[in-house]
Amino acid sequence: MMQINQLWQERVQSFIKELRRYFKYMFNDHLLFVLIFGGGAAIYYYSEWVKTLDSGFPVGILMAAVLAIFLAASPIQTLLKEADIVFLLPLEVKLETYFKKGKRLSFITQAYIILLVLAAFMPMYAQVTGKGFKPFFLFLAIALIVKYWNIILHWYMLKMNDRAIWLYDWLIRYLFSALLMYFIIVEASFWYIGVVVILMAAFTVYFRELVKKKPIQWELLIDKEQGRMQAFYRTANMFTDVPHLKGQVKRRKWLDFIFARIPYGSDQTYRFLFARTLVRTSEFSGLIIRLSLIAAGLLLFYGNIYFSVAISLLFIYLTGFQLMPMLRKHNWTIWTQLYPIAATQKRIAFLSLLVKVLIGQAILFGVCAAIGGDFIQGVIVGGVAIVFALVFAKMYAPGRITKFEGKV
């Protein structure tokens, strides 16, 4: 038992050391300034928007629906490694304490997120209901209890070897969490709250008994742990080299028409390679899509021109900055070292692709601003965004590339 406890302590220390190793790069650059600026602007506009709300705003539904997402999303950090399926499998019956500590760690880390989300909603609640911030600690206590329930129930579900059950698990936990939080927020009848609590308890007891004798799904737990670490590594890779990163590449044959416009020739080698990398690699194509959709949504539903310009510039910067690691994507591939082409072609091809992506994004933002506001606003936002994209790609990016190449 002492060795098992020591194993957990060693895993936690190694995990914290790994986070610190990359955090010093992630929060030590221009991005920190941009995030502070963007966060400050978001808080300002959020506070101004809250002032416009009246008692008819469905604050209870909104709070419950959003909080339930964070409550139901309850990944459990086990800190397992691939080799554990061989070395720890014989000790499965003795690992109960180990996994209890994993659930405890998961609860503590996710409790901070619940605290932040609930704190963000309280100004809205206070404005609409006129009850001030007094219910905050009651809401927080109940939300944390629901979060712990989600973690426990999710652990039971992880013992089920059925993907359909995993989907239903999230949906059911989301519905229960949303209903309970909604009844608490709107101060519904005790009977409504009691019925939901009884159903949650019955659901928990049923699945606890169902999986009592089922073994741990080692492959599933290890895959989920590796997936979480890979997500962290993809984020860290935006700032520094990450040797542990494993990319996911998809064929996406239906997008082959894009590459037909690239002329044949040795001087187009890196242009073709980076274009394929952008389209086929989820870490880059997904990044562009996510940031573009978030910014487009904000531009469509908030018509203030100053806000629109600020959001456009912020998301173009974030996109361009986070595409920088693509330049190093193939550094450790032997074939690129054998290309009989000038080394400058790599930089030229990357900057050419970068400016196309950012200008395309700027045009999208201009169109969204025109829909959310008016035509003139769309022209202004699009024009400013295009100019910023050109300045970023022609002036800022080359210096940044030089810094990246100095780290290789």
KOLMIRO-239515 format. One record per residue (C-alpha): residue number from 1; residue in three letters; chain; x negated, z negated, y. Coordinates in Angstrom, 3 decimals. Layout:
<NUM,"ALA","A",<X,Z,Y>>
...
END
This chain:
<1,"MET","A",<0.000,0.000,0.000>>
<2,"MET","A",<-2.850,-0.761,2.349>>
<3,"GLN","A",<-4.239,2.722,1.755>>
<4,"ILE","A",<-0.865,4.283,2.602>>
<5,"ASN","A",<-0.705,2.319,5.865>>
<6,"GLN","A",<-4.244,3.375,6.696>>
<7,"LEU","A",<-3.286,6.992,5.982>>
<8,"TRP","A",<-0.479,6.842,8.551>>
<9,"GLN","A",<-2.742,5.258,11.151>>
<10,"GLU","A",<-5.387,7.914,10.586>>
<11,"ARG","A",<-2.810,10.692,10.862>>
<12,"VAL","A",<-1.389,9.309,14.103>>
<13,"GLN","A",<-4.853,8.876,15.622>>
<14,"SER","A",<-5.790,12.421,14.612>>
<15,"PHE","A",<-2.519,13.741,16.048>>
<16,"ILE","A",<-3.014,11.983,19.391>>
<17,"LYS","A",<-6.613,13.173,19.545>>
<18,"GLU","A",<-5.460,16.754,18.966>>
<19,"LEU","A",<-2.876,16.493,21.759>>
<20,"ARG","A",<-5.395,15.040,24.200>>
<21,"ARG","A",<-7.868,17.751,23.316>>
<22,"TYR","A",<-5.573,20.462,24.639>>
<23,"PHE","A",<-3.672,18.538,27.309>>
<24,"LYS","A",<-6.818,18.334,29.423>>
<25,"TYR","A",<-6.756,22.135,29.650>>
<26,"MET","A",<-2.986,22.520,29.940>>
<27,"PHE","A",<-2.607,20.162,32.916>>
<28,"ASN","A",<-5.759,21.004,34.767>>
<29,"ASP","A",<-5.031,24.346,36.366>>
<30,"HIS","A",<-2.912,26.199,38.887>>
<31,"LEU","A",<0.069,25.931,36.567>>
<32,"LEU","A",<0.370,22.216,37.311>>
<33,"PHE","A",<0.775,23.000,41.006>>
<34,"VAL","A",<3.347,25.683,40.237>>
<35,"LEU","A",<5.331,23.334,37.984>>
<36,"ILE","A",<5.317,20.631,40.667>>
<37,"PHE","A",<6.442,23.152,43.277>>
<38,"GLY","A",<9.096,24.590,40.979>>
<39,"GLY","A",<10.279,21.139,39.927>>
<40,"GLY","A",<10.551,20.015,43.536>>
<41,"ALA","A",<12.541,23.110,44.478>>
<42,"ALA","A",<14.826,22.650,41.464>>
<43,"ILE","A",<15.485,19.003,42.357>>
<44,"TYR","A",<16.262,19.925,45.958>>
<45,"TYR","A",<18.719,22.680,45.093>>
<46,"TYR","A",<20.253,20.579,42.322>>
<47,"SER","A",<20.896,17.721,44.755>>
<48,"GLU","A",<22.447,20.144,47.258>>
<49,"TRP","A",<24.661,21.629,44.535>>
<50,"VAL","A",<25.785,18.184,43.368>>
<51,"LYS","A",<27.052,17.429,46.883>>
<52,"THR","A",<29.525,20.315,46.569>>
<53,"LEU","A",<31.224,18.916,43.455>>
<54,"ASP","A",<34.623,17.256,43.545>>
<55,"SER","A",<36.684,15.142,41.168>>
<56,"GLY","A",<37.998,18.224,39.369>>
<57,"PHE","A",<34.585,19.179,37.990>>
<58,"PRO","A",<34.447,18.706,34.158>>
<59,"VAL","A",<31.429,16.422,34.228>>
<60,"GLY","A",<32.382,14.703,30.965>>
<61,"ILE","A",<32.511,17.927,28.974>>
<62,"LEU","A",<29.270,19.222,30.469>>
<63,"MET","A",<27.340,15.987,29.941>>
<64,"ALA","A",<28.586,15.574,26.375>>
<65,"ALA","A",<27.896,19.201,25.430>>
<66,"VAL","A",<24.342,19.209,26.783>>
<67,"LEU","A",<23.426,15.706,25.629>>
<68,"ALA","A",<24.662,16.546,22.130>>
<69,"ILE","A",<22.155,19.394,21.924>>
<70,"PHE","A",<19.264,16.982,22.481>>
<71,"LEU","A",<20.827,14.359,20.243>>
<72,"ALA","A",<21.436,16.724,17.325>>
<73,"ALA","A",<18.002,18.339,17.635>>
<74,"SER","A",<16.153,15.591,15.766>>
<75,"PRO","A",<12.973,16.911,14.133>>
<76,"ILE","A",<11.131,14.303,12.088>>
<77,"GLN","A",<7.366,14.126,12.499>>
<78,"THR","A",<5.813,13.411,9.121>>
<79,"LEU","A",<2.270,14.536,10.053>>
<80,"LEU","A",<1.955,16.013,6.567>>
<81,"LYS","A",<-0.709,18.568,5.697>>
<82,"GLU","A",<-0.795,21.372,3.148>>
<83,"ALA","A",<-3.022,19.449,0.747>>
<84,"ASP","A",<-0.559,16.533,0.656>>
<85,"ILE","A",<1.659,18.390,-1.773>>
<86,"VAL","A",<-1.131,17.959,-4.332>>
<87,"PHE","A",<-2.645,14.610,-3.444>>
<88,"LEU","A",<0.406,12.645,-2.253>>
<89,"LEU","A",<3.036,14.016,-4.610>>
<90,"PRO","A",<2.140,11.506,-7.380>>
<91,"LEU","A",<2.550,8.686,-4.832>>
<92,"GLU","A",<5.988,9.762,-3.625>>
<93,"VAL","A",<7.696,6.550,-4.732>>
<94,"LYS","A",<5.200,4.525,-2.681>>
<95,"LEU","A",<5.573,6.555,0.528>>
<96,"GLU","A",<8.791,4.995,1.781>>
<97,"THR","A",<6.925,3.006,4.446>>
<98,"TYR","A",<4.980,6.114,5.489>>
<99,"PHE","A",<8.144,8.143,6.108>>
<100,"LYS","A",<9.855,5.210,7.848>>
<101,"LYS","A",<7.016,5.229,10.361>>
<102,"GLY","A",<7.466,8.963,10.778>>
<103,"LYS","A",<11.147,8.485,11.611>>
<104,"ARG","A",<10.229,5.676,14.012>>
<105,"LEU","A",<7.665,7.859,15.784>>
<106,"SER","A",<10.208,10.677,16.022>>
<107,"PHE","A",<12.799,8.342,17.550>>
<108,"ILE","A",<10.392,6.961,20.160>>
<109,"THR","A",<9.171,10.376,21.312>>
<110,"GLN","A",<12.681,11.844,21.455>>
<111,"ALA","A",<14.105,8.791,23.229>>
<112,"TYR","A",<12.084,9.728,26.323>>
<113,"ILE","A",<13.741,13.147,26.382>>
<114,"ILE","A",<17.205,11.579,26.153>>
<115,"LEU","A",<16.289,9.237,29.002>>
<116,"LEU","A",<15.218,12.150,31.234>>
<117,"VAL","A",<18.243,14.306,30.443>>
<118,"LEU","A",<20.687,11.469,31.053>>
<119,"ALA","A",<18.913,10.520,34.281>>
<120,"ALA","A",<19.259,14.121,35.480>>
<121,"PHE","A",<23.012,14.030,34.854>>
<122,"MET","A",<23.705,10.716,36.570>>
<123,"PRO","A",<23.777,12.055,40.184>>
<124,"MET","A",<26.405,14.558,39.031>>
<125,"TYR","A",<28.391,11.809,37.293>>
<126,"ALA","A",<28.193,9.521,40.315>>
<127,"GLN","A",<29.334,12.287,42.681>>
<128,"VAL","A",<32.312,13.396,40.587>>
<129,"THR","A",<33.598,10.003,39.404>>
<130,"GLY","A",<32.582,7.847,42.345>>
<131,"LYS","A",<31.481,5.098,39.930>>
<132,"GLY","A",<27.827,5.138,40.935>>
<133,"PHE","A",<24.946,4.662,38.505>>
<134,"LYS","A",<26.162,1.433,36.876>>
<135,"PRO","A",<27.194,3.045,33.534>>
<136,"PHE","A",<23.697,4.526,33.086>>
<137,"PHE","A",<22.353,1.812,30.788>>
<138,"LEU","A",<25.538,1.802,28.701>>
<139,"PHE","A",<25.322,5.584,28.274>>
<140,"LEU","A",<21.618,5.325,27.460>>
<141,"ALA","A",<22.117,2.612,24.840>>
<142,"ILE","A",<24.869,4.570,23.089>>
<143,"ALA","A",<22.896,7.813,23.296>>
<144,"LEU","A",<19.876,6.144,21.672>>
<145,"ILE","A",<22.057,4.755,18.868>>
<146,"VAL","A",<23.454,8.246,18.299>>
<147,"LYS","A",<19.946,9.686,18.360>>
<148,"TYR","A",<18.845,7.232,15.648>>
<149,"TRP","A",<21.914,8.167,13.605>>
<150,"ASN","A",<20.995,11.843,13.927>>
<151,"ILE","A",<17.449,11.201,12.731>>
<152,"ILE","A",<18.596,9.191,9.711>>
<153,"LEU","A",<21.236,11.725,8.708>>
<154,"HIS","A",<18.845,14.630,9.239>>
<155,"TRP","A",<16.368,12.920,6.903>>
<156,"TYR","A",<19.035,12.786,4.212>>
<157,"MET","A",<19.770,16.487,4.719>>
<158,"LEU","A",<16.104,17.381,4.368>>
<159,"LYS","A",<16.342,16.294,0.741>>
<160,"MET","A",<18.986,18.947,0.074>>
<161,"ASN","A",<17.564,22.223,-1.219>>
<162,"ASP","A",<20.216,24.408,0.411>>
<163,"ARG","A",<19.739,26.338,3.670>>
<164,"ALA","A",<23.496,26.555,4.285>>
<165,"ILE","A",<23.726,22.765,4.261>>
<166,"TRP","A",<20.927,22.557,6.852>>
<167,"LEU","A",<22.985,24.738,9.215>>
<168,"TYR","A",<26.173,22.756,8.655>>
<169,"ASP","A",<24.143,19.571,9.078>>
<170,"TRP","A",<23.220,20.485,12.659>>
<171,"LEU","A",<26.717,21.681,13.546>>
<172,"ILE","A",<28.412,18.575,12.178>>
<173,"ARG","A",<25.969,16.204,13.831>>
<174,"TYR","A",<26.368,18.113,17.106>>
<175,"LEU","A",<30.155,17.851,17.010>>
<176,"PHE","A",<30.125,14.133,16.211>>
<177,"SER","A",<27.527,13.442,18.919>>
<178,"ALA","A",<29.425,15.481,21.515>>
<179,"LEU","A",<32.778,13.874,20.717>>
<180,"LEU","A",<31.455,10.326,20.818>>
<181,"MET","A",<29.534,10.845,24.073>>
<182,"TYR","A",<32.538,12.557,25.657>>
<183,"PHE","A",<34.905,9.704,24.783>>
<184,"ILE","A",<32.392,7.182,26.126>>
<185,"ILE","A",<31.775,9.090,29.375>>
<186,"VAL","A",<35.459,9.622,30.171>>
<187,"GLU","A",<36.339,6.071,29.051>>
<188,"ALA","A",<38.800,7.246,26.421>>
<189,"SER","A",<40.932,4.946,24.321>>
<190,"PHE","A",<39.122,2.612,21.954>>
<191,"TRP","A",<41.026,4.205,19.068>>
<192,"TYR","A",<39.492,7.618,19.708>>
<193,"ILE","A",<36.006,6.117,19.810>>
<194,"GLY","A",<36.705,4.053,16.699>>
<195,"VAL","A",<37.884,7.055,14.679>>
<196,"VAL","A",<34.721,9.017,15.509>>
<197,"VAL","A",<32.482,6.047,14.653>>
<198,"ILE","A",<34.268,5.523,11.310>>
<199,"LEU","A",<33.903,9.208,10.424>>
<200,"MET","A",<30.201,9.133,11.339>>
<201,"ALA","A",<29.693,6.048,9.162>>
<202,"ALA","A",<31.578,7.585,6.228>>
<203,"PHE","A",<29.602,10.807,6.551>>
<204,"THR","A",<26.342,8.850,6.540>>
<205,"VAL","A",<27.241,6.740,3.496>>
<206,"TYR","A",<28.395,9.800,1.552>>
<207,"PHE","A",<25.158,11.723,2.057>>
<208,"ARG","A",<22.995,8.656,1.545>>
<209,"GLU","A",<24.500,8.219,-1.904>>
<210,"LEU","A",<24.344,11.963,-2.557>>
<211,"VAL","A",<20.589,12.210,-1.998>>
<212,"LYS","A",<19.604,8.748,-3.232>>
<213,"LYS","A",<17.955,10.099,-6.377>>
<214,"LYS","A",<16.822,13.446,-4.993>>
<215,"PRO","A",<13.071,14.015,-4.542>>
<216,"ILE","A",<11.412,14.819,-1.240>>
<217,"GLN","A",<11.242,18.524,-0.404>>
<218,"TRP","A",<7.497,18.637,0.189>>
<219,"GLU","A",<7.279,22.357,0.949>>
<220,"LEU","A",<10.049,22.075,3.534>>
<221,"LEU","A",<8.555,19.059,5.296>>
<222,"ILE","A",<5.095,20.653,5.411>>
<223,"ASP","A",<6.491,23.957,6.718>>
<224,"LYS","A",<8.417,22.183,9.471>>
<225,"GLU","A",<5.384,20.111,10.466>>
<226,"GLN","A",<3.198,23.207,10.621>>
<227,"GLY","A",<5.876,25.023,12.621>>
<228,"ARG","A",<5.921,22.267,15.245>>
<229,"MET","A",<2.138,22.266,15.539>>
<230,"GLN","A",<2.049,26.067,15.786>>
<231,"ALA","A",<4.569,25.896,18.644>>
<232,"PHE","A",<2.275,23.435,20.430>>
<233,"TYR","A",<-0.774,25.607,19.733>>
<234,"ARG","A",<0.987,28.686,21.137>>
<235,"THR","A",<1.581,26.762,24.353>>
<236,"ALA","A",<-2.010,25.502,24.479>>
<237,"ASN","A",<-3.291,29.022,23.790>>
<238,"MET","A",<-2.071,30.013,27.249>>
<239,"PHE","A",<-4.866,27.882,28.687>>
<240,"THR","A",<-7.723,27.896,26.178>>
<241,"ASP","A",<-8.784,29.247,22.790>>
<242,"VAL","A",<-6.942,27.654,19.876>>
<243,"PRO","A",<-8.600,28.345,16.511>>
<244,"HIS","A",<-5.656,26.823,14.593>>
<245,"LEU","A",<-3.128,29.319,15.951>>
<246,"LYS","A",<-1.389,31.512,13.391>>
<247,"GLY","A",<0.487,34.391,14.974>>
<248,"GLN","A",<3.657,35.985,13.593>>
<249,"VAL","A",<3.672,39.770,13.581>>
<250,"LYS","A",<6.789,41.892,13.019>>
<251,"ARG","A",<6.832,45.658,12.441>>
<252,"ARG","A",<9.759,46.518,14.786>>
<253,"LYS","A",<9.778,50.176,13.838>>
<254,"TRP","A",<12.765,50.849,16.089>>
<255,"LEU","A",<10.489,50.404,19.139>>
<256,"ASP","A",<7.981,53.070,18.052>>
<257,"PHE","A",<9.295,55.462,20.693>>
<258,"ILE","A",<7.566,53.336,23.336>>
<259,"PHE","A",<4.136,54.248,21.992>>
<260,"ALA","A",<4.848,58.001,21.896>>
<261,"ARG","A",<4.065,58.166,25.611>>
<262,"ILE","A",<0.526,56.864,25.118>>
<263,"PRO","A",<-1.763,59.937,24.966>>
<264,"TYR","A",<-4.169,60.354,22.095>>
<265,"GLY","A",<-7.836,59.640,22.868>>
<266,"SER","A",<-10.576,57.081,22.478>>
<267,"ASP","A",<-10.119,55.978,26.076>>
<268,"GLN","A",<-6.576,54.862,25.172>>
<269,"THR","A",<-7.637,52.601,22.291>>
<270,"TYR","A",<-7.010,49.261,23.956>>
<271,"ARG","A",<-3.946,50.519,25.762>>
<272,"PHE","A",<-2.406,51.324,22.378>>
<273,"LEU","A",<-3.631,48.049,20.826>>
<274,"PHE","A",<-2.285,45.820,23.604>>
<275,"ALA","A",<1.042,47.680,23.680>>
<276,"ARG","A",<1.449,47.151,19.934>>
<277,"THR","A",<0.426,43.506,20.312>>
<278,"LEU","A",<2.989,42.926,23.034>>
<279,"VAL","A",<5.843,44.457,21.065>>
<280,"ARG","A",<5.022,43.206,17.583>>
<281,"THR","A",<3.790,39.676,18.329>>
<282,"SER","A",<6.610,37.197,18.888>>
<283,"GLU","A",<4.503,34.811,20.966>>
<284,"PHE","A",<4.216,37.445,23.751>>
<285,"SER","A",<7.420,39.481,23.469>>
<286,"GLY","A",<9.455,36.299,22.997>>
<287,"LEU","A",<7.742,34.734,25.999>>
<288,"ILE","A",<8.696,37.631,28.282>>
<289,"ILE","A",<12.279,37.697,27.024>>
<290,"ARG","A",<12.776,33.931,27.392>>
<291,"LEU","A",<11.367,33.710,30.908>>
<292,"SER","A",<13.218,36.845,32.037>>
<293,"LEU","A",<16.572,35.605,30.709>>
<294,"ILE","A",<16.178,32.156,32.277>>
<295,"ALA","A",<15.288,33.620,35.669>>
<296,"ALA","A",<18.031,36.252,35.426>>
<297,"GLY","A",<20.608,33.562,34.694>>
<298,"LEU","A",<19.540,31.540,37.718>>
<299,"LEU","A",<19.609,34.596,39.971>>
<300,"LEU","A",<23.045,35.675,38.772>>
<301,"PHE","A",<24.726,32.333,39.341>>
<302,"TYR","A",<23.002,31.129,42.499>>
<303,"GLY","A",<23.155,33.548,45.422>>
<304,"ASN","A",<20.917,31.814,47.970>>
<305,"ILE","A",<18.257,34.324,49.028>>
<306,"TYR","A",<15.468,31.777,49.513>>
<307,"PHE","A",<16.149,30.278,46.110>>
<308,"SER","A",<16.241,33.768,44.584>>
<309,"VAL","A",<12.889,34.743,46.072>>
<310,"ALA","A",<11.286,31.462,44.985>>
<311,"ILE","A",<12.635,31.772,41.426>>
<312,"SER","A",<11.493,35.393,41.157>>
<313,"LEU","A",<7.957,34.625,42.295>>
<314,"LEU","A",<7.731,31.521,40.108>>
<315,"PHE","A",<8.782,33.308,36.917>>
<316,"ILE","A",<6.619,36.347,37.577>>
<317,"TYR","A",<3.672,33.994,37.993>>
<318,"LEU","A",<4.544,32.120,34.803>>
<319,"THR","A",<4.900,35.379,32.872>>
<320,"GLY","A",<1.628,36.827,34.134>>
<321,"PHE","A",<-0.271,33.586,33.652>>
<322,"GLN","A",<0.991,33.096,30.115>>
<323,"LEU","A",<0.203,36.682,29.101>>
<324,"MET","A",<-3.503,36.097,29.817>>
<325,"PRO","A",<-4.292,34.889,26.263>>
<326,"MET","A",<-3.430,38.379,24.990>>
<327,"LEU","A",<-6.813,39.493,26.308>>
<328,"ARG","A",<-8.484,37.226,23.735>>
<329,"LYS","A",<-6.015,37.951,20.961>>
<330,"HIS","A",<-8.349,40.287,19.019>>
<331,"ASN","A",<-11.705,38.759,19.935>>
<332,"TRP","A",<-12.303,37.528,16.394>>
<333,"THR","A",<-11.158,40.722,14.675>>
<334,"ILE","A",<-14.148,42.621,13.342>>
<335,"TRP","A",<-12.620,46.067,13.901>>
<336,"THR","A",<-12.446,45.701,17.672>>
<337,"GLN","A",<-16.169,44.898,17.668>>
<338,"LEU","A",<-16.842,48.262,16.045>>
<339,"TYR","A",<-14.929,50.399,18.534>>
<340,"PRO","A",<-17.372,52.943,20.082>>
<341,"ILE","A",<-15.866,52.577,23.551>>
<342,"ALA","A",<-16.923,51.005,26.826>>
<343,"ALA","A",<-16.266,47.270,27.150>>
<344,"THR","A",<-14.553,47.811,30.519>>
<345,"GLN","A",<-11.710,49.695,28.818>>
<346,"LYS","A",<-10.362,46.468,27.434>>
<347,"ARG","A",<-9.905,44.918,30.876>>
<348,"ILE","A",<-8.498,48.122,32.379>>
<349,"ALA","A",<-5.954,48.517,29.568>>
<350,"PHE","A",<-4.814,44.899,29.802>>
<351,"LEU","A",<-4.384,44.966,33.588>>
<352,"SER","A",<-2.483,48.258,33.346>>
<353,"LEU","A",<-0.068,46.742,30.820>>
<354,"LEU","A",<0.233,43.524,32.827>>
<355,"VAL","A",<1.245,45.298,36.020>>
<356,"LYS","A",<3.871,47.334,34.157>>
<357,"VAL","A",<5.406,44.218,32.604>>
<358,"LEU","A",<5.477,42.300,35.881>>
<359,"ILE","A",<6.907,45.208,37.901>>
<360,"GLY","A",<9.580,45.726,35.248>>
<361,"GLN","A",<10.424,42.051,35.486>>
<362,"ALA","A",<10.492,42.239,39.298>>
<363,"ILE","A",<12.970,45.142,39.180>>
<364,"LEU","A",<15.177,43.168,36.780>>
<365,"PHE","A",<15.127,40.193,39.139>>
<366,"GLY","A",<16.065,42.441,42.046>>
<367,"VAL","A",<19.049,43.824,40.158>>
<368,"CYS","A",<20.189,40.318,39.162>>
<369,"ALA","A",<19.830,39.106,42.759>>
<370,"ALA","A",<21.953,42.043,43.932>>
<371,"ILE","A",<24.673,41.169,41.407>>
<372,"GLY","A",<24.516,37.476,42.227>>
<373,"GLY","A",<24.398,38.054,45.994>>
<374,"ASP","A",<24.590,41.467,47.630>>
<375,"PHE","A",<22.683,44.761,47.716>>
<376,"ILE","A",<20.460,43.794,50.653>>
<377,"GLN","A",<19.492,40.546,48.952>>
<378,"GLY","A",<18.643,42.456,45.778>>
<379,"VAL","A",<16.406,44.850,47.719>>
<380,"ILE","A",<14.601,41.979,49.442>>
<381,"VAL","A",<14.116,39.968,46.255>>
<382,"GLY","A",<13.039,43.026,44.275>>
<383,"GLY","A",<10.665,44.229,47.011>>
<384,"VAL","A",<9.007,40.836,47.450>>
<385,"ALA","A",<8.745,40.419,43.671>>
<386,"ILE","A",<7.114,43.849,43.229>>
<387,"VAL","A",<4.567,43.111,45.959>>
<388,"PHE","A",<3.795,39.741,44.358>>
<389,"ALA","A",<3.450,41.373,40.931>>
<390,"LEU","A",<0.933,43.866,42.322>>
<391,"VAL","A",<-1.040,41.133,44.100>>
<392,"PHE","A",<-1.070,39.047,40.938>>
<393,"ALA","A",<-2.227,41.919,38.706>>
<394,"LYS","A",<-4.708,43.465,41.151>>
<395,"MET","A",<-6.205,40.397,42.844>>
<396,"TYR","A",<-5.526,37.187,40.926>>
<397,"ALA","A",<-5.658,38.420,37.332>>
<398,"PRO","A",<-9.159,39.998,37.466>>
<399,"GLY","A",<-10.698,36.710,38.587>>
<400,"ARG","A",<-8.755,34.872,35.933>>
<401,"ILE","A",<-9.973,37.334,33.306>>
<402,"THR","A",<-13.561,36.742,34.358>>
<403,"LYS","A",<-13.003,33.010,33.836>>
<404,"PHE","A",<-11.511,33.612,30.383>>
<405,"GLU","A",<-14.361,35.879,29.359>>
<406,"GLY","A",<-16.817,33.199,30.432>>
<407,"LYS","A",<-15.247,30.816,27.874>>
<408,"VAL","A",<-15.605,33.210,24.958>>
END
